[in-house]
Amino acid sequence: MDTLLIIIITGLVAIVVLVLIVYNSLLHNRITESAVENDRLKRENHSLEKENRELSDELEVVTGGKRGPNTRKF
C-alpha cells in the first residue's frame, strides 16, 4: 500500500513538473515574440518621427515659418 501511494505521488509530481516545463516554454516563446514586435515598432516609430520632422521642416519652408494656432514644431 505504501509503495502504491509513493508511485501515485511520484507520478503526480512528474505530471506537474512537465506541465510547468511546457508552460515555461510557451511563456518564453511569447516573451521572445513580444520583444521582436517591440523592436519592430521602435524602428517604425523612429522612421515615422524622422519623416514627421522632414515634413515639418518642409512645411515651415513652404509657409515661410508661419504656422496656424493648432500646429506645433516637432
N, CA, C and O atoms as a GROMACS GRO file, in nm:
protein
  296
    1MET      N    1   0.082  -0.119   0.000
    1MET     CA    2   0.000   0.000   0.000
    1MET      C    3   0.087   0.126   0.000
    1MET      O    4   0.059   0.220  -0.075
    2ASP      N    5   0.190   0.128   0.082
    2ASP     CA    6   0.280   0.245   0.086
    2ASP      C    7   0.351   0.263  -0.047
    2ASP      O    8   0.371   0.376  -0.091
    3THR      N    9   0.389   0.153  -0.110
    3THR     CA   10   0.458   0.161  -0.239
    3THR      C   11   0.366   0.220  -0.345
    3THR      O   12   0.409   0.302  -0.426
    4LEU      N   13   0.240   0.180  -0.346
    4LEU     CA   14   0.143   0.232  -0.443
    4LEU      C   15   0.123   0.382  -0.422
    4LEU      O   16   0.114   0.458  -0.519
    5LEU      N   17   0.116   0.425  -0.298
    5LEU     CA   18   0.099   0.567  -0.266
    5LEU      C   19   0.221   0.647  -0.313
    5LEU      O   20   0.205   0.756  -0.368
    6ILE      N   21   0.339   0.594  -0.294
    6ILE     CA   22   0.462   0.661  -0.337
    6ILE      C   23   0.463   0.672  -0.489
    6ILE      O   24   0.502   0.776  -0.544
    7ILE      N   25   0.421   0.565  -0.559
    7ILE     CA   26   0.418   0.568  -0.706
    7ILE      C   27   0.318   0.672  -0.755
    7ILE      O   28   0.347   0.746  -0.849
    8ILE      N   29   0.201   0.679  -0.694
    8ILE     CA   30   0.098   0.776  -0.734
    8ILE      C   31   0.148   0.919  -0.710
    8ILE      O   32   0.133   1.005  -0.797
    9ILE      N   33   0.206   0.944  -0.594
    9ILE     CA   34   0.256   1.079  -0.562
    9ILE      C   35   0.369   1.118  -0.658
    9ILE      O   36   0.374   1.231  -0.706
   10THR      N   37   0.458   1.023  -0.686
   10THR     CA   38   0.568   1.049  -0.779
   10THR      C   39   0.514   1.080  -0.918
   10THR      O   40   0.564   1.171  -0.985
   11GLY      N   41   0.414   1.006  -0.962
   11GLY     CA   42   0.353   1.031  -1.092
   11GLY      C   43   0.288   1.168  -1.099
   11GLY      O   44   0.301   1.238  -1.200
   12LEU      N   45   0.217   1.207  -0.993
   12LEU     CA   46   0.154   1.340  -0.990
   12LEU      C   47   0.257   1.451  -0.992
   12LEU      O   48   0.239   1.552  -1.060
   13VAL      N   49   0.364   1.433  -0.918
   13VAL     CA   50   0.471   1.534  -0.917
   13VAL      C   51   0.534   1.544  -1.056
   13VAL      O   52   0.563   1.654  -1.103
   14ALA      N   53   0.554   1.430  -1.121
   14ALA     CA   54   0.612   1.430  -1.256
   14ALA      C   55   0.519   1.504  -1.353
   14ALA      O   56   0.566   1.580  -1.438
   15ILE      N   57   0.390   1.481  -1.343
   15ILE     CA   58   0.294   1.549  -1.431
   15ILE      C   59   0.298   1.700  -1.407
   15ILE      O   60   0.298   1.778  -1.503
   16VAL      N   61   0.300   1.741  -1.283
   16VAL     CA   62   0.306   1.884  -1.250
   16VAL      C   63   0.434   1.946  -1.306
   16VAL      O   64   0.431   2.056  -1.360
   17VAL      N   65   0.546   1.877  -1.292
   17VAL     CA   66   0.674   1.929  -1.343
   17VAL      C   67   0.668   1.942  -1.496
   17VAL      O   68   0.714   2.042  -1.551
   18LEU      N   69   0.612   1.843  -1.564
   18LEU     CA   70   0.601   1.851  -1.709
   18LEU      C   71   0.510   1.966  -1.753
   18LEU      O   72   0.542   2.036  -1.849
   19VAL      N   73   0.400   1.985  -1.684
   19VAL     CA   74   0.311   2.097  -1.716
   19VAL      C   75   0.384   2.230  -1.697
   19VAL      O   76   0.370   2.321  -1.779
   20LEU      N   77   0.460   2.243  -1.590
   20LEU     CA   78   0.534   2.366  -1.567
   20LEU      C   79   0.642   2.390  -1.673
   20LEU      O   80   0.665   2.504  -1.713
   21ILE      N   81   0.706   2.284  -1.718
   21ILE     CA   82   0.808   2.297  -1.823
   21ILE      C   83   0.744   2.346  -1.953
   21ILE      O   84   0.796   2.435  -2.019
   22VAL      N   85   0.631   2.286  -1.990
   22VAL     CA   86   0.561   2.328  -2.113
   22VAL      C   87   0.513   2.472  -2.100
   22VAL      O   88   0.528   2.550  -2.194
   23TYR      N   89   0.456   2.509  -1.986
   23TYR     CA   90   0.409   2.646  -1.965
   23TYR      C   91   0.524   2.745  -1.975
   23TYR      O   92   0.511   2.852  -2.036
   24ASN      N   93   0.638   2.711  -1.915
   24ASN     CA   94   0.756   2.798  -1.919
   24ASN      C   95   0.803   2.816  -2.063
   24ASN      O   96   0.841   2.926  -2.103
   25SER      N   97   0.802   2.709  -2.140
   25SER     CA   98   0.845   2.715  -2.279
   25SER      C   99   0.752   2.806  -2.360
   25SER      O  100   0.797   2.889  -2.438
   26LEU      N  101   0.621   2.789  -2.340
   26LEU     CA  102   0.525   2.873  -2.412
   26LEU      C  103   0.539   3.020  -2.373
   26LEU      O  104   0.533   3.108  -2.458
   27LEU      N  105   0.559   3.044  -2.245
   27LEU     CA  106   0.576   3.181  -2.196
   27LEU      C  107   0.703   3.243  -2.254
   27LEU      O  108   0.703   3.360  -2.292
   28HIS      N  109   0.810   3.166  -2.260
   28HIS     CA  110   0.936   3.215  -2.316
   28HIS      C  111   0.918   3.252  -2.463
   28HIS      O  112   0.968   3.355  -2.509
   29ASN      N  113   0.846   3.167  -2.538
   29ASN     CA  114   0.821   3.196  -2.679
   29ASN      C  115   0.740   3.324  -2.695
   29ASN      O  116   0.766   3.404  -2.785
   30ARG      N  117   0.642   3.342  -2.609
   30ARG     CA  118   0.559   3.463  -2.615
   30ARG      C  119   0.641   3.588  -2.584
   30ARG      O  120   0.624   3.692  -2.648
   31ILE      N  121   0.727   3.579  -2.485
   31ILE     CA  122   0.813   3.693  -2.450
   31ILE      C  123   0.906   3.726  -2.565
   31ILE      O  124   0.928   3.844  -2.596
   32THR      N  125   0.962   3.625  -2.629
   32THR     CA  126   1.051   3.646  -2.742
   32THR      C  127   0.977   3.714  -2.857
   32THR      O  128   1.028   3.808  -2.918
   33GLU      N  129   0.857   3.665  -2.888
   33GLU     CA  130   0.777   3.726  -2.994
   33GLU      C  131   0.744   3.871  -2.961
   33GLU      O  132   0.746   3.957  -3.049
   34SER      N  133   0.713   3.899  -2.836
   34SER     CA  134   0.681   4.035  -2.794
   34SER      C  135   0.803   4.126  -2.808
   34SER      O  136   0.790   4.242  -2.848
   35ALA      N  137   0.920   4.075  -2.775
   35ALA     CA  138   1.042   4.155  -2.786
   35ALA      C  139   1.072   4.187  -2.932
   35ALA      O  140   1.112   4.299  -2.964
   36VAL      N  141   1.051   4.091  -3.020
   36VAL     CA  142   1.074   4.113  -3.163
   36VAL      C  143   0.975   4.218  -3.215
   36VAL      O  144   1.013   4.309  -3.288
   37GLU      N  145   0.849   4.205  -3.177
   37GLU     CA  146   0.747   4.302  -3.218
   37GLU      C  147   0.779   4.441  -3.162
   37GLU      O  148   0.760   4.542  -3.232
   38ASN      N  149   0.826   4.448  -3.039
   38ASN     CA  150   0.863   4.575  -2.977
   38ASN      C  151   0.976   4.642  -3.055
   38ASN      O  152   0.972   4.762  -3.080
   39ASP      N  153   1.077   4.565  -3.093
   39ASP     CA  154   1.188   4.620  -3.172
   39ASP      C  155   1.139   4.672  -3.306
   39ASP      O  156   1.181   4.779  -3.351
   40ARG      N  157   1.050   4.596  -3.371
   40ARG     CA  158   0.996   4.638  -3.500
   40ARG      C  159   0.919   4.770  -3.486
   40ARG      O  160   0.932   4.860  -3.569
   41LEU      N  161   0.839   4.779  -3.380
   41LEU     CA  162   0.760   4.901  -3.359
   41LEU      C  163   0.850   5.020  -3.326
   41LEU      O  164   0.820   5.133  -3.366
   42LYS      N  165   0.958   4.997  -3.253
   42LYS     CA  166   1.052   5.107  -3.225
   42LYS      C  167   1.116   5.159  -3.353
   42LYS      O  168   1.130   5.280  -3.372
   43ARG      N  169   1.155   5.066  -3.442
   43ARG     CA  170   1.214   5.109  -3.570
   43ARG      C  171   1.112   5.185  -3.654
   43ARG      O  172   1.144   5.287  -3.715
   44GLU      N  173   0.989   5.135  -3.656
   44GLU     CA  174   0.884   5.202  -3.732
   44GLU      C  175   0.856   5.341  -3.674
   44GLU      O  176   0.838   5.437  -3.748
   45ASN      N  177   0.853   5.351  -3.542
   45ASN     CA  178   0.830   5.480  -3.476
   45ASN      C  179   0.943   5.578  -3.510
   45ASN      O  180   0.917   5.695  -3.538
   46HIS      N  181   1.066   5.530  -3.506
   46HIS     CA  182   1.180   5.616  -3.537
   46HIS      C  183   1.170   5.667  -3.681
   46HIS      O  184   1.196   5.784  -3.708
   47SER      N  185   1.132   5.578  -3.772
   47SER     CA  186   1.117   5.615  -3.912
   47SER      C  187   1.007   5.720  -3.929
   47SER      O  188   1.023   5.816  -4.003
   48LEU      N  189   0.895   5.699  -3.859
   48LEU     CA  190   0.784   5.795  -3.869
   48LEU      C  191   0.820   5.930  -3.807
   48LEU      O  192   0.780   6.035  -3.858
   49GLU      N  193   0.895   5.928  -3.698
   49GLU     CA  194   0.939   6.055  -3.637
   49GLU      C  195   1.031   6.131  -3.731
   49GLU      O  196   1.023   6.253  -3.742
   50LYS      N  197   1.119   6.058  -3.799
   50LYS     CA  198   1.210   6.121  -3.895
   50LYS      C  199   1.130   6.182  -4.010
   50LYS      O  200   1.155   6.295  -4.051
   51GLU      N  201   1.034   6.106  -4.062
   51GLU     CA  202   0.950   6.157  -4.170
   51GLU      C  203   0.870   6.279  -4.123
   51GLU      O  204   0.853   6.374  -4.199
   52ASN      N  205   0.821   6.276  -4.001
   52ASN     CA  206   0.745   6.388  -3.945
   52ASN      C  207   0.831   6.513  -3.936
   52ASN      O  208   0.786   6.623  -3.969
   53ARG      N  209   0.956   6.498  -3.891
   53ARG     CA  210   1.046   6.613  -3.883
   53ARG      C  211   1.073   6.671  -4.021
   53ARG      O  212   1.075   6.793  -4.039
   54GLU      N  213   1.095   6.581  -4.120
   54GLU     CA  214   1.122   6.629  -4.256
   54GLU      C  215   1.001   6.705  -4.312
   54GLU      O  216   1.017   6.810  -4.374
   55LEU      N  217   0.882   6.650  -4.290
   55LEU     CA  218   0.762   6.718  -4.339
   55LEU      C  219   0.738   6.850  -4.266
   55LEU      O  220   0.692   6.948  -4.326
   56SER      N  221   0.769   6.851  -4.137
   56SER     CA  222   0.754   6.974  -4.060
   56SER      C  223   0.848   7.081  -4.112
   56SER      O  224   0.810   7.198  -4.125
   57ASP      N  225   0.972   7.042  -4.140
   57ASP     CA  226   1.069   7.138  -4.195
   57ASP      C  227   1.026   7.187  -4.333
   57ASP      O  228   1.039   7.305  -4.364
   58GLU      N  229   0.973   7.095  -4.414
   58GLU     CA  230   0.926   7.133  -4.547
   58GLU      C  231   0.807   7.229  -4.537
   58GLU      O  232   0.798   7.325  -4.613
   59LEU      N  233   0.718   7.203  -4.443
   59LEU     CA  234   0.602   7.292  -4.423
   59LEU      C  235   0.649   7.429  -4.379
   59LEU      O  236   0.593   7.530  -4.422
   60GLU      N  237   0.748   7.434  -4.295
   60GLU     CA  238   0.799   7.562  -4.247
   60GLU      C  239   0.859   7.642  -4.362
   60GLU      O  240   0.844   7.765  -4.368
   61VAL      N  241   0.926   7.573  -4.454
   61VAL     CA  242   0.983   7.642  -4.571
   61VAL      C  243   0.871   7.694  -4.660
   61VAL      O  244   0.877   7.807  -4.708
   62VAL      N  245   0.769   7.611  -4.683
   62VAL     CA  246   0.659   7.649  -4.772
   62VAL      C  247   0.579   7.764  -4.714
   62VAL      O  248   0.540   7.855  -4.787
   63THR      N  249   0.554   7.762  -4.583
   63THR     CA  250   0.470   7.866  -4.522
   63THR      C  251   0.552   7.985  -4.474
   63THR      O  252   0.496   8.082  -4.422
   64GLY      N  253   0.680   7.980  -4.493
   64GLY     CA  254   0.765   8.091  -4.450
   64GLY      C  255   0.779   8.099  -4.300
   64GLY      O  256   0.802   8.207  -4.245
   65GLY      N  257   0.766   7.988  -4.233
   65GLY     CA  258   0.784   7.983  -4.088
   65GLY      C  259   0.658   8.014  -4.010
   65GLY      O  260   0.659   8.013  -3.888
   66LYS      N  261   0.549   8.042  -4.081
   66LYS     CA  262   0.424   8.074  -4.012
   66LYS      C  263   0.341   7.946  -3.999
   66LYS      O  264   0.322   7.872  -4.095
   67ARG      N  265   0.294   7.925  -3.878
   67ARG     CA  266   0.209   7.808  -3.854
   67ARG      C  267   0.080   7.854  -3.789
   67ARG      O  268   0.074   7.958  -3.723
   68GLY      N  269  -0.022   7.774  -3.809
   68GLY     CA  270  -0.151   7.806  -3.750
   68GLY      C  271  -0.149   7.786  -3.600
   68GLY      O  272  -0.050   7.736  -3.546
   69PRO      N  273  -0.257   7.823  -3.530
   69PRO     CA  274  -0.260   7.814  -3.384
   69PRO      C  275  -0.265   7.669  -3.331
   69PRO      O  276  -0.232   7.644  -3.215
   70ASN      N  277  -0.305   7.575  -3.417
   70ASN     CA  278  -0.317   7.436  -3.372
   70ASN      C  279  -0.204   7.347  -3.420
   70ASN      O  280  -0.216   7.225  -3.418
   71THR      N  281  -0.094   7.407  -3.461
   71THR     CA  282   0.020   7.328  -3.507
   71THR      C  283   0.136   7.350  -3.413
   71THR      O  284   0.145   7.452  -3.344
   72ARG      N  285   0.224   7.253  -3.411
   72ARG     CA  286   0.342   7.267  -3.326
   72ARG      C  287   0.463   7.208  -3.398
   72ARG      O  288   0.450   7.122  -3.484
   73LYS      N  289   0.578   7.255  -3.361
   73LYS     CA  290   0.702   7.206  -3.421
   73LYS      C  291   0.745   7.081  -3.348
   73LYS      O  292   0.747   7.078  -3.224
   74PHE      N  293   0.780   6.978  -3.422
   74PHE     CA  294   0.824   6.852  -3.361
   74PHE      C  295   0.974   6.845  -3.352
   74PHE      O  296   1.028   6.746  -3.304
   0.00000   0.00000   0.00000
